[in-house]
C-alpha cells in the first residue's frame, strides 16, 4: 500500500486562512445585510437614488429641446409590471414642464405639485413595511437645465429593493473583502515560503552530512524560533550519535589488538600438542583472528579523515596487492594473475583500496575449490575487477551488505561488507556478475574519483 504524502505547511495554512477568511466574509456580509434590511428609511433612500439615476440616462435633446426616450430595458424595468403593485414615473423640468409621465390624475398625488421648484432630493413614505411603497425624486443637470426625475413605487412589483440591496452588498462588501482576501492569502504564502527557506537549506545540509564527520551539524541561522528549537534538538542528537559512533570505533579498533596476544599464546600452546583436535582449534583461532581483523578494517573505513584522499595510480595499487597476496593464494591451491590495461590517476585512500582488493581476493580463495584461477584487472579507465572461474555465488542477495543473509548463505562474509563500505566512501559503483558453476566477477568503477 502506497503511503500518502504529508501535506505541506503552506497548504495547511492556506486552507485554514481561506476557511476562516470565507467565514469572516460570510459573517460580515450577514451583519451588513441585517443592517440594511432592518433600516427601511436608509434602504428606501438608496433605492430611490439609484433608480432615478438610472432613469436619468434616458434624458436627451431633440432639435434643441429636452426629451425623455427610454430604451427597451428601461421600459421593461419601469413601465411594465411583473407583480402586484404599480410603478409611476414622471420627468419634468425645474420650471414645471413635463417631459414624460405614465401617471394619470389619480396617481399625481404621489408626486410634488408642478408649481414647486425642483429640490435636489425628496422622499415620501406611501405605506409602511415591505415590499416598499414610497415616492421620491432627484434632480439632475442635463444639457444646461435642471431636470427632476420622480418615481412612485407601490408594493415594489419589480423588486427594486432587492436589486439595490444586492448592489450595495457587492460594492460595499464583496469586492473590498475579496481584494483583502487575495492579499491576505498572497501575503501568507509569501511569508511562509520566506520563513521556510532556511528549513530547505537545513534539509539540503542534512542530505549532505557525512556520517563519518563527527562535527557535522545543521544550520540554524535565520530560522523561526520554533523550528530553530527543533534544529537545535537534532544537532544535540547528532552530537550524541557522533559520541556513540566514536566509542564503537574505539572498541572495534582496539578489540583486535587486545585479543591478538592471548590468541597467539593459545596457538603457541596448541602447536605443542600432537592431536588432530589441536589442529582444529588452531584453525578456529585463525578464523577468529581473521574476523577481528575484518572488524578492525570496517572501523577504520568509518574513521577516515576526508583530508586523507590523495591522487593515486590504481594500476600500481593493484600490482602491489597481487604481489603481496600471491603467497596466500598459492598456499591454498589457487593461482592469481594481474592484468593492467592502464588507469588514470584517481583521488582515493590507497590503504583502503588495497584492503578492498585484498578482501576480494581472499573471498575468491576461501569460497572456491582448488585450481581456481583468480584474475586482478586494472583498467581500461578507472576500473578494477577481481574475477575467478570458480563455483560462483549461490543465491546472491539483492542487498549484498545484509550481514544476516550473508551469514545464513555462507557465500559472502565480512569481506564483501568491507568492500561495499570502502566503495561508498569513494562513491564507487560496485557490480557483481556471477554464474553458478561459472565463476564470479566483481567490478569497481572509480569514475567519480577520477
N, C-alpha and C positions, 0 to 999 in steps of 0.2 A: 504494500500500500504506500503510495507516494505521500510524503509529508508536505502539507501545505506551508507556504512561506509565511513568516510572521509579517504582520502589517507594519508599514514604515511609520516613523514618528510623524512625518509630515502628513501622511494620510489620516492618522488618528486625530491629530489636532485639527486638520482642515475639516474633517467630517463633523467634529464637535463644534467648531466655530460656525459652520454652516447651519447645523441644527439649532444652536442657541440664537444665531442671528435671525433665522427664519421665525423662531418662536417669538423673539423680541419684536420683529416686524408685525407678526400677526396680532400680538397684544397691543402694540402701539396703534395699528390700524383699527382694532376694535375700540380702543379708547377714543380715538379721534372720530370714528363713525358714531359712537354713542353721543359724543359732544355735539356733533352737528344734528343728529337725529332728534334729540330732545330740545333743541333750540329752534323752535319753529320760526321765530322772528328773523334770526340770522339766516336761516336756510332759505326762507321766502325772499329775503332781500337779494341774496346771491342768485336765486333763480330768476327774479325779475331783471337783474342787471345783465346776466348772461344772455337771456332770451331776447331782450330788447336790443342788445348789441348785435346779436345775430340778425335780427330783423333789419337793423340799420344798414346792413350791407346791400340791401335791395334799393336804397335811395340813389337815384341817378338824375341826370339833366337831359332834357329833350327840347331842342330849339330854344335853349337858354332858360327853360323853366324846370323847376324841381318836379320829379315824378317818383313814384314807388312802383317798381316792377319786380315782384317776387318770382324767382325761378321755380322749377318743378319741386325741388327739395323743400323750399320754404313753404310752398303751397301745401305740400303733403304734411309738413310738420305743424303748421299753424292754422291752416284754413280747412283742414279735414279732420273730423273727429274719429277717434278709434276706440271710444268707450263712452260711458255715461258722463255727462257734463258738457261744458262748452268752452270755446276759446274765441275771444274777440280781440281784434287788432284795429288800432286807429293811428294813423300817422298824419301829423299836422305841423304847420309852421308856427313860429312864435307869434305871428300875427293872428292865428286862428284859422288859416286856410287849410282845409282838409285835403291831403294828398291821397289818402286811401282809408277805407273803413269797411268792415264787414258787419258792423253793428248798426242795427236799426234803432228806432226811437226807444224801444223797450229796454235796451241794454245801455243806453247812453248815460244812465245814472251811475255806471261803474267808472266813468272817466271824468276828468276835470272839465268844467264848463269851458267852451271855446273862448270866452272872453278873458279867462285867466291866463296871465303870462306863463310861458313855458318854464317850469322850475328845472333845476339840474336833475333832481330825482324826487319822486314821490311814490308813496305806497299806502294802500288801504286794505284792511282785512275785511273780506266779504262774509266769511263764515269760519269759525274756529275748527281746528282738527285737521286730520289728514284723510284723504288727499286734499291739497291746498285749494282754497277758494280765495284768491287775492287779486287785487288790481294795482297797477302802478305804471310808472313811465320814467323815461330817461331822455335827457336832451343830448343831441349830437350836433356838431357843426359840420355841415356838408355844403361844399361849394359856396362858402362865404355866408351861409344862412344857418340859423339855429332851427333844428327840426326836433320835435318831441315825438318819440315813439312810445305808444301806450299799449299795454297788454292787460286783458282781464281773463283770468283762468278760473273756471268753475269746476271743482272736483277733479282737476288735473287729468283729463282724459288721455293725453298723450305721454304721461309720465315725465313731465319736465323736472319734477323734484328728484327723481332717481337719476336722471342724466346729470344734473348739476352736482348731486351728491357723489356720484362716481368720478366726475371730472375733478372735483375738489380733492377727493381722496388720491387720485392719480397724480395730480400736480403737486399737492402739498405733502404727500407721504410716500407713495410708491417709488416715484423717480428719485427723490433725495435719498431714501433709505436703500434703494438698490445700488446707487453710486457708493454710498458709505459701506454697504455690504461687500461690494467688489474691492474697495480699497482695503478693508479690514482683512479679507481673505488674502489679497496680494501681499500686504504687509506681513501677515502671519507666516505665509510660506517663505517669503524672503528672509524673515528674521530667523526661522528655524533652520533654513539652509545655511545661513551665515554662522549660526551657533554650532551647526554640526560639521563645519569644515575641519576644525581641529580633531573631531572624532574620526573623520575619514582619514586624516593624517595619522592618527594613532592606529587605525586598522592597518594601514599600509606598513607602519613601523612594526606592528605585531607580526604581520606576514613575513617581514624581512629579518626577524630576530633569529640569530644563530644560536641554537640550543647549547652550543659549546661555549658561548660567551657569557660568563657569569655576571658581567656588568651591564647586560642588555636591559633597558628599561623603556617604557612607553612615555612619549612626551605628554606633558600636562599643561603647557603654557596656552593661554588664551582660551581655555575651556570654561564652559559654565560650571558653577560651583558644584552642582550635584554630580555632574559627570566627572569632574576633577577628583571628587572623593572616590568614585569607582576606579578611576585610573590609578590613584594612589594605592588603593587596596590591591589591585592587580600587580603593581610594582612591588609591594611588600610580599605578595605571593611569589613573584619571580625571584626575589632575593632568597626566600626560604627554599625554593626549589633549587636555586644555584648552590646553596649550602649543602642540601641533601645530595645533589649530584657530585659535588666536590668530595663529600665524605665517602660516597660509593667509589669514586675514582681512587681515592687514597687506599681504601680497603682492597680493591681489585689489584692495584699496583703493588701493594705490599704483601698480599697473601702468598704469591708465588715465591717471593724471597724468603718469607718466614717458614714456608713448608719445605723449600728445596733442601735445606741442610738435614732435617730429620729423615727425609726420603732418601737422600744419598747415604746416610748412615745405615738405614734399613736395607738398602740394596747391597751395601758392602757386607753386612752380616749375612744376607741371604746368599751371596756369592760363595760363602764358605761352606754352605750346606749342599751336599751332593744328593739332591732329591728332586724329582720332577715337579712336586708341589712348590718347591722353592723357585723353580724357573717360572711357573705360572704366576707366582706372587711378584716376581721381578717384572714380568710383562704388564701386570696390573699397575705396578708403581710407575712404569714408563708411560702408560696411558694416562694416569693421574697427572704426571708431570706435564705431559703434552696439553691436557685440558687447562691446567693452571697457566701455562704459557699463552694459550689462546685467549683466556680471560684477561690476562695482562695486556695482550695486543688490543683487545676491544677497549680496555680502559685508556690505553694510550691514544687510540683513534679518537676517543671522545675528548681527550685533554689537549688537543692540538692547538697551538697558538697560531692564529691566522697569519702572523708575520713569518711563519716557518716556510711558506711556499716560496720556491725558487725555481728558476729555469733549469731544466734538466733534459738529458737525452734518454728517451725510452729504450733505445737500442742498447745503450751502454748498461742501463739498469737490467734489461733482460739478459744480456750476456753474463753479467755478474751473477744473477740468480741461477742461471743454467749451470754455471761452473760450480757454485757452492753447493747446489742440491744434487749434482751428478753422483757423488759417492752414495748418498742416501738412496737414490733411485736404483743404482746398480746393485747395492746390497740387498734390495728387495726383489731382485729378479726382473726389473723393468729396464727399459732404455730411454734415453732422452736425447732430443735433437733441438738445436737452436737455429732458427731461420731469420735472417734480417733483410727486410725489403726497404729499409730506410724510414726514419721517423723524424718529424720536425721537433724543435725544442718546445717543451710544454712547461707550464707552471704547476709544479707538483711538490709533494714532500717525499723525497726519494726513499727514505727508510720505510715509509708506509707502502709505497708501490712495491718495494722488494718484499715486504711482508705479504702483500696481496698475492703476488705471483708465487711465492713460496707455499702459501696455503693451497693454492690451486694445484700445484704440482704434488703436494703431499696428499691431497684428496684423490688425485688421479692414481697415485701409488697405492693408497690404502684400500680403495674400493674396486680395484681391477685385478684380474688374475696375472700370473707370471707371464713374461714375454710381451707384456703390453708396451707399445711404443708411445711415448709422450713427446709432443712437438710444441715448443715455445716459439711463437712467431711474433716479430715486431714489424709493424707496417703492412702495406704501404700507408702512409699518413699516420695520424695519431692513434693507431690501433695496436693492441696487444692481445694475443689469444693463446690459450692453452688447450691443446687438442689431444685426445687419446683414441685408440682403436679398441678400447675395452668393451665391457658388457653394457655400458650405457646406464643412464639413471632411470630407475623404475618409479612410476607414479610421481613424477616431478610436480610438486605443489604449485598452485598459481602464485602464491607469495613465498618465494624461496627463503625468506628470512623468518619464517614461522618455526621457532625452535621446537615447539611442541610436536609439530608434524615431523620435523626432521628427526627428532628422537625416536618416534614410532617407526618411521620408514626405514631407518638405518642406512639411508643412501647419502644423506648430506649431514654435515656436522657444523661445529662452530667455525670451521674454516671458511665455509661459504658465507656465514654470517659476517665474519670479519671482512671478506671481500666486498660484500654489499655496503657495509658501513664505510669502508675506505672509498668505495665508489661514490657514495652520497657526498662524502666530504669533498671530493674533487669534481662533483657534478658530472660524473662519467656515466654513460649508458652501458649497462651490462646485459648481454644477450646469451642465453643458454640454449644451445641446439644439441639435442640428444636423441638417439635412436636405440631402443632396447636391442642389445646384441651388436650394435654398430658403432658404438663409441660416443664420446661427448666432446663438444667444443664450446668453450666459454670465451666470449669476446668482450673486451673492454674498450669503449670508444672515448678517448680523451679530447674530443673536438672542442668542448667548452673550455679546456685548459690550454689549447694550442694558441 
